[in-house]
Amino acid sequence: MHALSLPTWVIHISSVVEWMVAIWLLWQNDRLRILAWGMFPALISALCACTWHLFDNAPDLEWLVTLQATMTLVGNCTLALAAYRIYQERLQG
């Protein structure tokens, strides 16, 4: 766990917790539930990054970096799609 300083760990962990709370809050609203689904790949991305750092950026776990980058891309796309669908629903009334 020496790859990151304690303040950096606090930021990483609090960001993951905030993301989880945001997903949970959005899940409570049927109209915004799609946004919660859209956020899920980004949460996976954050967990990949934290896991890799937890194991001191071990070379054996470098596949987590690739997975994290992929989930970031997928998450950005799913969030954009979810936002567009919410926008379309509001236009239709």
Residue frames as a rotation matrix with the C-alpha (Angstrom) as fourth column:
MET 1
0.559 0.829 0.000 0.00
0.829 -0.559 0.000 0.00
0.000 0.000 -1.000 0.00
HIS 2
0.016 -0.660 -0.751 3.00
0.511 -0.641 0.573 2.28
-0.860 -0.393 0.327 -0.31
ALA 3
-0.405 -0.159 0.900 2.24
0.912 -0.141 0.386 3.27
0.066 0.977 0.203 -3.89
LEU 4
0.101 0.524 0.846 0.04
0.320 -0.822 0.471 6.14
0.942 0.223 -0.251 -2.68
SER 5
-0.897 -0.353 0.267 0.24
-0.091 -0.445 -0.891 8.50
0.433 -0.823 0.367 0.27
LEU 6
-0.680 0.653 -0.335 -2.42
0.657 0.339 -0.673 8.43
-0.326 -0.678 -0.659 2.97
PRO 7
-0.352 0.595 -0.723 -4.12
-0.275 -0.804 -0.528 11.65
-0.895 0.013 0.446 1.73
THR 8
-0.624 0.098 -0.775 -4.26
-0.776 0.038 0.630 10.22
0.092 0.994 0.052 -1.78
TRP 9
-0.892 0.326 -0.313 -5.83
0.333 0.942 0.032 7.01
0.305 -0.076 -0.949 -0.44
VAL 10
-0.544 0.716 -0.438 -8.43
0.352 -0.280 -0.893 9.08
-0.762 -0.640 -0.100 1.39
ILE 11
-0.354 0.382 -0.854 -9.32
-0.741 -0.671 0.007 10.86
-0.571 0.635 0.520 -1.84
HIS 12
-0.790 0.021 -0.612 -9.49
-0.455 0.648 0.610 7.58
0.410 0.761 -0.503 -3.81
ILE 13
-0.828 0.463 -0.318 -11.65
0.554 0.767 -0.326 5.80
0.093 -0.445 -0.890 -1.26
SER 14
-0.448 0.698 -0.558 -13.94
0.142 -0.561 -0.816 8.75
-0.882 -0.445 0.152 -0.61
SER 15
-0.535 0.227 -0.814 -14.45
-0.809 -0.414 0.417 9.16
-0.243 0.881 0.405 -4.37
VAL 16
-0.838 0.227 -0.495 -15.48
-0.031 0.888 0.459 5.51
0.544 0.401 -0.737 -4.70
VAL 17
-0.671 0.616 -0.413 -17.85
0.660 0.242 -0.712 5.83
-0.338 -0.750 -0.568 -1.74
GLU 18
-0.459 0.495 -0.738 -19.35
-0.341 -0.865 -0.368 9.03
-0.820 0.083 0.566 -3.19
TRP 19
-0.695 0.160 -0.701 -19.87
-0.686 0.144 0.713 7.30
0.215 0.976 0.010 -6.53
MET 20
-0.828 0.386 -0.407 -21.60
0.414 0.910 0.022 4.38
0.379 -0.151 -0.913 -4.80
VAL 21
-0.534 0.649 -0.542 -23.87
0.425 -0.349 -0.836 6.74
-0.731 -0.676 -0.089 -2.87
ALA 22
-0.522 0.318 -0.791 -24.72
-0.680 -0.716 0.161 8.62
-0.515 0.622 0.590 -6.07
ILE 23
-0.800 0.230 -0.554 -25.62
-0.280 0.674 0.684 5.37
0.531 0.702 -0.475 -7.82
TRP 24
-0.732 0.532 -0.425 -27.79
0.681 0.566 -0.465 4.34
-0.006 -0.630 -0.777 -4.85
LEU 25
-0.487 0.554 -0.676 -29.57
0.031 -0.762 -0.647 7.72
-0.873 -0.335 0.354 -4.78
LEU 26
-0.589 0.246 -0.769 -30.24
-0.800 -0.310 0.513 7.63
-0.112 0.918 0.380 -8.51
TRP 27
-0.906 0.224 -0.360 -31.52
0.114 0.947 0.301 4.07
0.408 0.231 -0.883 -8.19
GLN 28
-0.678 0.660 -0.322 -34.30
0.442 0.017 -0.897 5.36
-0.587 -0.751 -0.303 -5.92
ASN 29
-0.101 0.608 -0.788 -35.78
-0.523 -0.706 -0.478 7.42
-0.846 0.364 0.389 -8.77
ASP 30
0.270 0.278 0.922 -37.37
0.453 0.808 -0.376 5.32
-0.850 0.519 0.093 -11.52
ARG 31
0.986 0.163 0.028 -36.84
0.106 -0.489 -0.866 8.04
-0.127 0.857 -0.500 -14.14
LEU 32
0.518 -0.855 -0.039 -33.12
-0.847 -0.505 -0.169 8.33
0.125 0.120 -0.985 -13.32
ARG 33
0.632 -0.239 0.737 -32.37
-0.231 0.850 0.473 4.65
-0.740 -0.469 0.482 -12.75
ILE 34
0.889 -0.306 0.340 -30.85
0.441 0.376 -0.815 4.42
0.122 0.875 0.469 -16.23
LEU 35
0.549 -0.718 0.427 -28.22
-0.521 -0.694 -0.497 6.93
0.653 0.051 -0.756 -15.11
ALA 36
0.442 -0.358 0.823 -27.32
-0.757 0.343 0.556 4.65
-0.481 -0.869 -0.119 -12.20
TRP 37
0.772 -0.152 0.617 -26.77
0.360 0.905 -0.227 1.82
-0.524 0.397 0.753 -14.71
GLY 38
0.823 -0.444 0.355 -24.68
0.190 -0.374 -0.908 4.19
0.536 0.814 -0.223 -16.81
MET 39
0.506 -0.625 0.594 -22.46
-0.817 -0.569 0.098 4.99
0.277 -0.535 -0.799 -13.83
PHE 40
0.891 -0.056 0.450 -21.71
-0.213 0.825 0.524 1.36
-0.401 -0.563 0.723 -13.00
PRO 41
0.710 -0.684 0.167 -18.82
0.608 0.477 -0.635 0.84
0.354 0.552 0.755 -15.50
ALA 42
0.243 -0.626 0.741 -17.10
-0.265 -0.778 -0.570 3.96
0.933 -0.058 -0.355 -14.13
LEU 43
0.634 0.013 0.773 -17.38
-0.771 0.088 0.631 2.50
-0.060 -0.996 0.066 -10.62
ILE 44
0.915 -0.336 0.223 -15.71
0.345 0.939 -0.002 -0.68
-0.208 0.079 0.975 -11.87
SER 45
0.473 -0.755 0.454 -12.97
0.324 -0.330 -0.886 1.50
0.819 0.567 0.088 -13.35
ALA 46
0.310 -0.324 0.894 -12.36
-0.742 -0.670 0.014 3.20
0.594 -0.668 -0.448 -10.01
LEU 47
0.816 0.032 0.578 -12.28
-0.452 0.659 0.601 -0.13
-0.361 -0.751 0.552 -8.19
CYS 48
0.805 -0.578 0.136 -9.70
0.536 0.609 -0.585 -1.43
0.256 0.544 0.799 -10.68
ALA 49
0.253 -0.726 0.640 -7.47
-0.113 -0.679 -0.726 1.57
0.961 0.111 -0.254 -10.02
CYS 50
0.420 -0.045 0.906 -7.78
-0.887 -0.229 0.400 1.22
0.189 -0.972 -0.136 -6.24
THR 51
0.954 -0.042 0.296 -7.07
-0.042 0.962 0.269 -2.51
-0.296 -0.269 0.917 -6.40
TRP 52
0.605 -0.778 0.170 -3.95
0.488 0.192 -0.852 -2.00
0.630 0.598 0.496 -8.50
HIS 53
0.080 -0.566 0.820 -2.65
-0.479 -0.744 -0.466 0.64
0.874 -0.356 -0.331 -6.10
LEU 54
0.741 0.258 0.619 -3.56
-0.671 0.293 0.681 -1.52
-0.006 -0.921 0.391 -3.09
PHE 55
0.844 -0.444 0.302 -1.11
0.400 0.895 0.198 -4.12
-0.358 -0.046 0.932 -4.39
ASP 56
0.217 -0.826 -0.520 1.64
-0.020 -0.537 0.843 -1.52
-0.976 -0.173 -0.134 -4.94
ASN 57
0.521 0.069 -0.851 1.15
-0.784 -0.355 -0.509 -1.35
-0.337 0.932 -0.130 -8.72
ALA 58
-0.034 -0.535 0.844 2.30
-0.163 0.836 0.524 -4.95
-0.986 -0.120 -0.116 -9.09
PRO 59
-0.603 -0.273 -0.750 3.41
-0.754 -0.114 0.647 -5.78
-0.263 0.955 -0.137 -12.64
ASP 60
-0.950 0.271 0.155 1.40
0.292 0.947 0.136 -9.03
-0.110 0.174 -0.979 -12.45
LEU 61
-0.114 0.970 -0.214 -1.75
0.746 -0.058 -0.663 -6.93
-0.656 -0.235 -0.717 -12.14
GLU 62
-0.813 -0.257 -0.522 -1.08
-0.082 -0.837 0.541 -4.56
-0.576 0.483 0.659 -15.03
TRP 63
-0.734 0.629 0.257 -4.13
0.550 0.328 0.768 -6.03
0.399 0.705 -0.586 -16.77
LEU 64
0.014 0.741 -0.671 -6.14
0.923 -0.268 -0.277 -4.02
-0.385 -0.615 -0.688 -14.23
VAL 65
-0.490 -0.257 -0.833 -4.83
0.010 -0.957 0.290 -0.83
-0.871 0.133 0.472 -15.85
THR 66
-0.986 0.155 -0.068 -6.15
-0.060 0.053 0.997 -1.99
0.158 0.987 -0.043 -19.21
LEU 67
-0.362 0.900 -0.242 -9.46
0.877 0.417 0.239 -2.99
0.316 -0.125 -0.941 -17.66
GLN 68
-0.138 0.263 -0.955 -9.66
0.640 -0.712 -0.289 0.36
-0.756 -0.651 -0.070 -15.88
ALA 69
-0.798 -0.209 -0.565 -9.08
-0.242 -0.747 0.619 2.26
-0.552 0.631 0.546 -19.13
THR 70
-0.857 0.515 -0.017 -11.65
0.244 0.435 0.867 0.13
0.454 0.738 -0.498 -20.93
MET 71
-0.166 0.830 -0.532 -14.24
0.986 0.151 -0.071 0.62
0.022 -0.536 -0.844 -18.19
THR 72
-0.429 -0.028 -0.903 -13.59
0.238 -0.968 -0.083 4.37
-0.871 -0.251 0.422 -18.26
LEU 73
-0.952 0.064 -0.300 -14.34
-0.305 -0.299 0.904 4.41
-0.032 0.952 0.304 -21.99
VAL 74
-0.584 0.780 -0.226 -17.40
0.563 0.590 0.579 2.20
0.585 0.210 -0.783 -21.59
GLY 75
-0.232 0.475 -0.849 -18.56
0.894 -0.241 -0.379 4.26
-0.384 -0.846 -0.369 -18.61
ASN 76
-0.716 -0.054 -0.696 -18.26
-0.103 -0.978 0.182 7.53
-0.691 0.202 0.694 -20.51
CYS 77
-0.894 0.390 -0.220 -20.30
-0.196 0.101 0.975 6.04
0.403 0.915 -0.014 -23.35
THR 78
-0.401 0.789 -0.465 -22.98
0.788 0.556 0.264 4.57
0.467 -0.261 -0.845 -21.07
LEU 79
-0.373 0.238 -0.897 -23.28
0.628 -0.647 -0.433 7.84
-0.683 -0.725 0.092 -19.15
ALA 80
-0.864 0.045 -0.501 -23.66
-0.356 -0.759 0.545 9.79
-0.356 0.649 0.672 -22.38
LEU 81
-0.750 0.611 -0.253 -26.28
0.113 0.495 0.862 7.32
0.652 0.618 -0.440 -23.63
ALA 82
-0.321 0.633 -0.704 -28.18
0.946 0.244 -0.213 7.45
0.037 -0.735 -0.678 -20.34
ALA 83
-0.553 0.080 -0.829 -28.15
0.222 -0.945 -0.239 11.26
-0.803 -0.317 0.505 -20.32
TYR 84
-0.921 0.211 -0.328 -29.39
-0.383 -0.325 0.865 11.30
0.076 0.922 0.380 -23.92
ARG 85
-0.573 0.739 -0.353 -32.23
0.506 0.658 0.557 8.89
0.644 0.141 -0.751 -23.10
ILE 86
-0.306 0.447 -0.840 -33.27
0.833 -0.301 -0.464 11.00
-0.460 -0.842 -0.281 -20.11
TYR 87
-0.756 -0.035 -0.654 -33.21
-0.187 -0.946 0.266 14.07
-0.628 0.323 0.708 -22.36
GLN 88
-0.873 0.435 -0.222 -35.35
-0.133 0.227 0.965 12.28
0.470 0.872 -0.140 -24.98
GLU 89
-0.408 0.740 -0.535 -37.88
0.866 0.499 0.029 11.20
0.288 -0.451 -0.845 -22.34
ARG 90
-0.380 0.246 -0.892 -38.22
0.512 -0.747 -0.424 14.78
-0.770 -0.618 0.158 -21.08
LEU 91
-0.903 0.051 -0.426 -38.76
-0.359 -0.632 0.687 16.06
-0.234 0.773 0.589 -24.61
GLN 92
-0.713 0.642 -0.283 -41.56
0.160 0.541 0.826 13.57
0.683 0.543 -0.488 -25.13
GLY 93
-0.014 0.732 0.681 -43.27
-0.651 -0.523 0.549 14.69
0.759 -0.436 0.484 -21.95
